[in-house]
Amino acid sequence: MTKKALLIIDVQNGMFQEDNVVYMGDKLLQILKDLLSQARLTNTPIFYVQHNGSVGHPLEYGAMGWNIHSAITPQEEDIIIHKTTPDSFFNTSLDEELKKQGIEHLIITGIQTEACVDTTCRRAFSMGYKVTLVSDTHSTWASEELTAQQIINHHNSVLGWFADVYPSNDIKFNL
């Protein structure tokens, strides 16, 4: 059986600013908590990707917005990967850490759908990982042209070229 890991991208305080909360943020956090519980019950490795923003950025390194959201606080055994670009693999230790644990299948969740989630799905696929995108557990903000839900729906469709796309209810972790 292929060893899986849960990957949570950029679910940090800065994505939940009172005046600019990510689309369906509360629902996203609740589903993530459920997935985290399932992963922990099955000893599935959990990787958090934390964006290190520059000074003044909502995810400014070391500032309050940079912290991983308290609803999904990492535990001691979880691995935190720091990044500075939308690609969770670029100039990070993610690939090395996954290989250390023999992980071949990534279950991807997080923020921001059209940037970090999209880029990481495509990159993981091109690096030979089996990828599952959890269709109801990634989010974004509306643009001038599209609603957040339209962006999410579009990426769930397009990323089907690079990942199996399933809702959280269909996600099964290794026993």
SVG drawing of the C-alpha trace seen along z (x, -y; Angstrom):
<svg xmlns="http://www.w3.org/2000/svg" viewBox="-19 -47 35 49">
<polyline fill="none" stroke="black" stroke-width="0.4" points="0.0,0.0 1.3,-3.5 2.1,-5.6 0.1,-8.8 0.6,-12.2 -1.8,-15.0 -0.4,-18.4 -1.9,-21.6 -0.8,-24.7 -0.8,-28.2 -3.7,-27.9 -2.3,-30.8 -3.8,-33.6 -3.2,-36.2 -5.6,-34.3 -8.4,-35.0 -8.1,-38.7 -11.4,-40.1 -11.9,-42.4 -10.7,-39.9 -11.4,-36.3 -10.8,-33.6 -14.0,-32.3 -15.9,-29.8 -13.0,-30.0 -14.9,-28.5 -16.1,-25.5 -12.5,-25.0 -11.2,-24.9 -13.9,-22.5 -13.2,-20.1 -9.4,-20.4 -9.9,-19.5 -11.9,-16.4 -9.2,-15.4 -6.5,-16.0 -8.4,-13.7 -8.6,-10.9 -4.9,-11.3 -3.9,-11.2 -6.0,-8.1 -4.3,-6.2 -0.8,-7.6 -0.8,-9.3 2.1,-11.9 0.9,-15.5 2.9,-18.3 2.1,-21.9 3.4,-24.4 3.9,-27.8 4.5,-30.8 7.2,-33.3 6.0,-36.6 8.1,-39.8 7.7,-42.8 4.1,-44.2 2.7,-41.0 -0.3,-39.4 2.0,-36.3 5.0,-38.4 7.6,-36.0 7.3,-36.0 4.3,-38.3 0.8,-37.2 -0.5,-36.6 2.3,-34.2 1.3,-31.7 -0.6,-28.5 -4.3,-29.0 -5.0,-27.9 -7.9,-25.7 -5.4,-23.3 -2.4,-23.7 0.5,-21.3 1.5,-18.6 5.1,-17.7 5.3,-14.9 4.0,-17.0 6.5,-18.6 6.4,-22.2 7.9,-23.3 8.7,-27.0 8.4,-28.5 8.6,-31.9 6.9,-31.1 3.7,-29.5 5.6,-26.2 5.8,-24.2 8.8,-22.3 10.9,-25.2 13.9,-25.9 12.3,-23.9 12.9,-20.6 9.5,-19.2 10.6,-16.6 13.5,-15.4 11.2,-15.1 8.6,-13.1 11.2,-10.8 12.6,-10.2 9.2,-8.8 8.6,-6.9 5.6,-9.0 4.4,-8.6 0.9,-10.0 0.0,-13.5 -3.5,-14.6 -3.5,-18.3 -5.5,-21.0 -5.1,-24.7 -5.0,-28.2 -4.8,-29.8 -6.5,-27.8 -5.2,-29.4 -1.7,-30.1 -0.1,-27.8 -2.5,-24.9 -2.5,-24.8 1.3,-25.2 2.0,-22.5 -0.4,-20.0 1.2,-20.4 4.7,-20.3 4.0,-17.2 2.6,-15.5 5.7,-16.4 7.9,-15.0 6.2,-11.6 3.9,-11.8 0.4,-10.5 -1.8,-13.5 -5.2,-13.9 -6.8,-17.3 -9.5,-17.6 -12.1,-19.5 -13.9,-21.1 -10.8,-21.8 -9.0,-24.5 -10.0,-28.1 -9.3,-31.6 -10.9,-35.1 -13.0,-36.5 -11.2,-38.3 -12.6,-41.1 -13.8,-38.6 -14.7,-35.5 -16.3,-34.6 -14.2,-32.5 -16.5,-29.5 -16.0,-29.8 -12.2,-29.8 -12.4,-26.8 -14.7,-24.9 -12.5,-25.8 -9.4,-24.5 -11.1,-21.3 -11.8,-20.7 -8.4,-21.7 -6.3,-20.1 -8.0,-16.8 -5.2,-16.5 -2.7,-16.3 -4.6,-14.9 -7.5,-12.8 -10.1,-15.3 -12.4,-14.1 -14.5,-15.7 -13.3,-15.3 -16.0,-12.6 -14.3,-10.4 -10.8,-10.7 -9.4,-7.5 -6.1,-7.4 -3.9,-4.3 -4.8,-2.0"/>
</svg>
